[in-house]
Amino acid sequence: MERKSFADMDCSVAQCLEVVGEWWTMLIVRDAFLGVTRFEDFQRRLGISRNILQQRLGKLVDTGILRRVPYSEHPPRDDYRLTRKGRDLWPVLTAMRQWGDAYAAPDGPPLEIVHDACGEAGAQILVCGACGEPVGPRDVHAVPGHGRAAGLIPERRVATGQS
């Protein structure tokens, strides 16, 4: 039986994974949020091979997550900057970091994100864009969207482990 690629699946999560689901890719995006823009700096910080980094940066540019900004003509060199599409990965990366801090960092978080407005390093929470209230898995349910949703909605809720 042939395995479907993520691109063939009618699921927004699968489509996101098609773009950023590879291990190195999200680490590159993480470093871009931390202010890294140059190939050499990504390579040095991540310890990634040059050819893999070149491939991942190319894919991130091709998919509109990063854009190249020339900073040197001789030799030709580019900065890699997050686009709006790339900056919109902030909540995804934040959720991954917070999960890792809670379940995979036995000595505590390796870094903390401090909110500039209040100066605190509190957890960031997902809120409803319509009413501003916090949102968790027990506060939502799935309904068909404008795209095709055949088979995406289970008959019972399973996200909280309850039927």
ABEGO torsion letter per residue (X at the ends): XBBBBAAABBBAAAAAAAAAABAAAAAAAAAAAAGBABAAAAAAAAGBBAAAAAAAAAAAAAAGABBBBBABAOBBBBBBBBBAAAAAAAAAAAAAAAAAAAAABAAEBABBBBBAAAGBBBBBBBBBAAAGBBBBAAABBBBBBABBABGABBABBAAAGBX
